[in-house]
Amino acid sequence: MMRKILITKKKGGILGCGIALTLLFVMLAWGGVASGAVIRDLDNLSQNPLAYLEKSTADEPLLSPQEQKRLNTEADLLYFAPWHRTEPRHTPEQVSWGFREYGKTPGYGKGGRPHPKEWIRKMAVNAHLDDFPQRIFPAVTVNHTDFRHLPTREPHSRYPKGPSLDNPFDNFQVSSAPAGMPVLVTLVSRDRKWFLTETSHLLGWVPATDIAAVDPEFMKSWENGRYVAIVRDKAAVTVGKRVLFKTPLGAIFPTTGGDTEQTWIWTAARDTEGKASLRKASVAKAAAADMPVPLTPRHVAGLASELAGEPYGWGGFYGRRDCSSLVRDIFTPLGLWLPRNSGDQAVAWKFISFKNLSSAEREALIIRQGAPWRTLLWMPGHIMLYIGVHNGKPLIFHNFWRIRTRDAAGKRGQIIIGRAAITTLHPGGELLNLDPPRADRPFGIEGMTLLGEPPENGTAPPEKKP
């Protein structure tokens, strides 16, 4: 059974969810059924991030303007780094990971259809990894595009049910990237339909039609030092009255000025030979902001409010966000660079481990040392934004899929949340059927990250993924 959630979205964020948000996609799970459950956090807590601002500090900088400017300059260098490399930064082992991982498990696709046994082997032949790297050239994305572990649009699931809107997990999905992102192509498939592509934070196969090669003149015009970030999700990019595409919050474009109603930006067009040309376009003035956006609680909360209630999608599957892409897109307009995966994000800045601390001690440490609106909380496989204390309890904003349950007979199930929400550190903690190993701290938070503060020497990544 699935109930619709009634959400009123207005300028500035989600303003009304009410009790409808407690009827959160409680549906049949792979391991069992969690029916009739109510998540108290989502009933009791406002789902508008702006509601948790402290009036006295809402407009105070979370870092000094000078330090934020310096960090934004570093982020720009990373963003454009693919255009200034002549060799890939990834190893053959990283490039071939997906073929090794799924070579013996072709799995299931759309509608639960099993993939043929020879499917992945044929893709490997098309990829001809023995020639990596080959035909290296700088390029730019011309559309919002998916980065894939393997050169195919077909999804992969280990479960017969297969990926779907109600199960937005595709093992082949690395992440997605908006139009206008600098990339480096390091391998071209035999059929020339796929490019192995890397950004400053991604590696994957991208459809050739979503990328255009750039020359020095294009790069000079694009890398002009004046950039705007999109601060309204799915903002329309237009030429005259024609909408070219809609772009997500967190996308970056070079700007050429503007007027009282619109901001003029450069976009990239792809010609018949696969080369990029500059195309002038515009976005609504309110949808774009000069980078970096001032790092204040009000601005962080405003960006978060644009994404509150957004459906979950693994690695940008179905054009949605997961936990790490949510966090990354919030902080990109603010000039703070973050990697792709939650584990790498946790150690990109100063990481404080919670090892050997009780649940109560972890909460006390978050309240004592965490900086609301610029602190991330991490557990293996999940990252969250700490937004402050409400009624004595830390609150987090995060996009998460489920809460695990187990019934009296030991049968496992799950309560599907599947969206960006504000909760305490123990969403569903009041339920009697939580999976017992996780009952004390359902999200098992193992550390926090102070954004803008350098990582300490010797800090090891808590998790590593290809």
N, C-alpha and C positions, 0 to 999 in steps of 0.2 A: 504494500500500500504506500502511496506517496501523496502527500498533501502539498498544495501550492503555498508558497510563502508570500505574504503581501508586504511589499516594501515600498515606501514612499521616498523617492530620491529627489532632492532639491539641491539648489546651488549650495555647495559647502558640505554636502555629505548626506548620509542616511539620517533622517530625522524621526522616523516612526517605524517601529517594528512590532511593538506590542506582543501580545501573547501568541500571535501567529508564528513568531520566530521560534517558539518552543516546540512547534510541530515539525521539527527539522528532519525531513526525509528519513523517517524511521521506516526502514524497509528491509526486505529479505537480504540477509548477508550470506557470504560464502559458507560460514561455519554455523549459522544459526539465526534466530530471529530475536530482535529486541523490540517488542511491540509495546506501544502505549507509554514509552519513556518520555520524561520531560527533563530537559537540562536546565537546572535552576538558574545558572549564570545568564543564560540567554533570555530568561524571563525577567530577571531582576535588574540586569545591567543595561543601561542605555547603550545602543550600538553605534552611537555617534561619537567618534574620537574627540571631536571638539568639546564635548560635554565634560571632559576630564582635564581641561586646562586650568591651571592655577592663575587667577587674574593678575596676581602680583608679579609673576615670572613669565607670563605667556609670550612676551615680546623681548625677553632678555636673551642675548646670544648664548648658545650652548657651547660654542667655541669662540675665541676672539675672531673678529673679521679678518685680521691678518693671517691667522692660522688657517681659517677656512679657505681664504684665497690661495694660500700655498698648496693646500690639499687638492683644491680644484685644479690647479696647474698640473699637479702630479696625475690626477685622474684624466686630464686631457691627453697627456703623454701616453698613458696606457691605452686610451680609447683609439688613438691614431697609430699606435705602435705597429699594427699589421701592415700599414703602408710603407713602413721604413725597415722592414725585414726582407732579406733576400733568401732566408732559409726558414723552414718550419720550426716552430718551437716544441713540436711534439715528436715523440719517438715512434719508430715502426710498431713497437709493442702497444702503444696507446692507440695508434691508428687501426690496428687489427683486432682490438679487444672485442668489439661487437661480433665479429665473425667467429671468434673462438668461443665466446660466451653462449651464442645461440646456434652454433653450427649443428649441434646434436639435438636441439630442442626447437624445431621450427614453429611449434605452438599453434595458436589459433588467431584468426583475423576477424574481420567484420562479420557480425551475425554468428560468431562461434565456428566459422568454417575452419577446418584444419588446413594448415599450409602443407604443400607437398614436401616430401623429404629432401628433394633435390633443390628446393627453392633457394636456400642460403648459399649452397655451393655455386649455383649459377650466378648469384649476385657477386660472390667472391671473384669469379672469372671476369665479370664485367668490371669490377673494381681494379683488377690487376695490381694488387698491393706490392708485388715484387718490384714494381717500377717506382714506388714512392721514394722521394718526392719527384714529381715530373710536371712540367709546364707550370711553373710557379709564376703567379702574377697578382698584383694588387687589384682589388675590385671593391664594389659597393653594392649593398642590397638595394634593389629597386622596388621590392614589395615586402610586406611583412611575411617572414618566411620561417619554416621549421628547420632546425638542425637535427639530423637523424644519425643514429649509430650506424645504420646500414643504408645503402642507396635505394630506398623504396619508400613510397608513401603508405604502403600497406602496414597496418598496425600489428603488434605482436602481444599476445597474452598467453600465459601458461594455463589459463583456465578456459574450459570449453565455452563459458558464457561469452568471452571475448570482450574487447573494449567497447564502450558505448558512453552516451551522455550520463548514464547512471553509474558508470564504472570508468571514469576518465583516466585510465592508466594504460599507457602504451609503452612497452619496454624499449622500443626503438627511439622514443622521443628523448632527445638531449635537452633541448630548450627551443625557444623561438627568439627571433630578433626583428626589430622594426625596420622599416625602410630607412635608408640613409646611413647604415652602419658600415664603417670601414672594415674590410676583411682581406685576408690573403688566401688565395686558392693555391693548394699544394699538390693536387692530383685531379685529373679529369678521367671520368669513366670511359670505357671503350666506346659506348654508344653516345658519348658526349652529352648525355642528359643529366648527369650529376657531377657536381664539383665537391671535392673534399676541401673544406673551408675552415679557417680559424679566425677568431676575433681575439680580443685581449682576454676573454673569459670562456670562450666556447670552442669546441672542435666537433665537426660533424659533416655529413653529406647534405648538400643543399641543391634543390632543383636548379639546373643551369639557367632557366628563364627568370629566376629571382635575383640574379647577379649580373652585373655589368663590369667589364674591365675598365680601369681608370688609367689615364695618362698623367704625366707631370703637371700639365696645365690645369687639368680638372682638379687634381689634388691641391694645387696651390690656391685655387679659388675656394675650394671646400674648406680647407684647413686655414681659415682666415682669421682665427682668434676671436671671432664674435659669434657666440652660440646661444641658442635658446633651447630650453627644455620644455617638453609638453607637460602641462600640469593639470589637464583635464583628460580623463580616460576616453579613448575612442574619439579624439578630436578630428574634425573634418579638415583635410588638406585640400585646398581648392585652387583652380585656375579659372578666374572669372566666376561663373555660376556653376561650373562643372566640378564635382567632387572627384579628385584623383584617387584618394583612399582615406581611410580612417586610421589614425595612429594612436598607439597606447601612451598612457602616462609614462614618463621616463624616457621617451624617445628624444634624440638630440638632432638639431639641424643648424647649419650656419645661417645667420640672419643677414639681411641686406637693408634693414630699416623697418619702417612701418608708419602707420598713421593712428588716428584715435580709435579705429575700429578693428584693424587687422595688423598682423605682423607678417612681413615678407620673408620668405625663407628660400633656400636652394633645395630642390629635390633632384633626383637623378632619373633620367630616362634611358632606356636600353634600345639601341638601334638594331637593325637586322643582322649586323655582324657581331653583336654581343658587346658593343662598346658603350660607355656611359657618356651622356651629354648633360649639361646643366639645364635645369628647367626651373624658372621662377614660379613660386606658388605662394599661398598665404594661409594663415590660420587665424581664427578669431583672437583678438587681443587678450581676452581673458584665458585662453587655452594655452598660452605660451608665456614663459618668463625668462628674462636674461639670466644666464648662469654666472655664478651660482646663486640660487635662491637663498636668501638669508637663513641661516641655521638657527631658528627659534622654535620653541614648542608650538607656537601657533601655525607656523608653516609646515612642520612635520605632521601635526594633527590634521591640517587642511588637506595635505596630500593623502594621508591615510583615509580620510573621510571619503575621498573620491573612489576608493577601492573597497570600502566597507560593504559587506554582503556579497561581494563578487564570488561567483561559483569557483570551485576548486578544479584545477586541471594540471595533471602531472606534466612538468616541463613545457607548459604552454599548450598542452593538448586541447584541441577545440578552441584555440585562441584565449585560453584562460591562464591563470597563474597558480603556481604552487607556493609553498611557504617561502622558499628562498627567492623566487622571482618577485614576489610581493615586496619583500624587504629591499631587494636591489632596486626596484623601480621607484620606491619611495625616496631613497637616498641619492639616486643619480642626479635629480635636479639640484640637490644641495651640494653637489661636488664631491661626494664621498664614494670612492670606488669600492665595489664588493665583487668577489668571485661568484661563480655559478652555484656551487653546492653549499649546503648548510654547514658542513664540517669545515670547509675552507673559509666560509664567511666568519665562522667563530674565531678563527685564529688570524684573520687578516689584520685585526687590530688587537688591542690589549685584552688577553683572555684570562679570566680568573676562574680557576677550577673549584668545583664544589665537592671534590673527592673526599670521602669519609665524613661528610656532614649529614646530619639528620635533616628531615624535611623542614622542621622548625628552624634549624640553623641556616638552611639555604634561604628561606624566606627572610629571615632577619638580615642576612648579608646583602640580599638584593635591595632591601629597604635602606640599609645603611650606606652602601657603596654604589648602588646603581644610580645612574643619571637618567631620569625619565625622559623619553623621546630620543635618546641617543644610545641606549643600551639594548643589546640583543641577548636573549636567553637561549641556550642551546641544549638539546638532547640529541642522541644519535638519530640522524635522519630528519630533524625538525629544528626550525629556527623561529624565534618570536621576538616582537618588539615590546619592551617594557615601557608602559605609558604612565606609571605612577601608582599611588596608593589610594584605595577607596575603602572606607570603613575598616581601615587597619590592614587591608590585604593588598598585595601587589596585583596589578592588572596587566594583561598582555593583549596585544593585537596580533592576530596570526591567521593564516589560511590553513585549515587542517581538514582532514578527510573524515576521521572516525574516532570513536571511543570504543575500546574493546570491552566485551562483557563475557561472562561465563555463568551458565545457569546452575541450579543445584545438582544436576546430573553431570556437570563438568563439560557440557557442550558449549563451545565457544561461539560467540556472535559479535555483532558490532552495531553501534548506533551511528548512523551516517550523519555527519554535520555538513561537510562538503562546501564550505564557504569561508570567507574572511569574517572573523568575529572577534569581539572583545569578551574575554573570560578572565576568571581568576587562574591561579596556577593549578587548580584542581577541577577543571570542567567535568561535571558529572560525578563529583566526589560524594554527592549525597545519595547516589544510587546504590542499592544493595547488591546488584549483580555485576559490579565491576570485576574485571578479570583479577583474581586475588593477588597475583604477584605485583600488580600495579596499583593496588587499592590505596596504598599510603601516599603515593605521588604519581598520579596517572600520567603525567607528562615527563616524569623521570629527569628533570632538568639537572644537568651535570656541570654547568658553568655559565658565565656571562661575559659579554664582550663590550668594552667601552669604545664606541666608535670615535675616531679622531685621535685616539691615543696610540702610540706606537706599540707593536707587540714586544713582549719581553724576550730577551735572548734565551734560547733553549726551549721555547714553547713548541711542542709537537702538535701537528694537526690531530684532532680527536678522531677523525675518520678520513679515509682516502678513497676516492673513486676515480675511475678512468675519466 
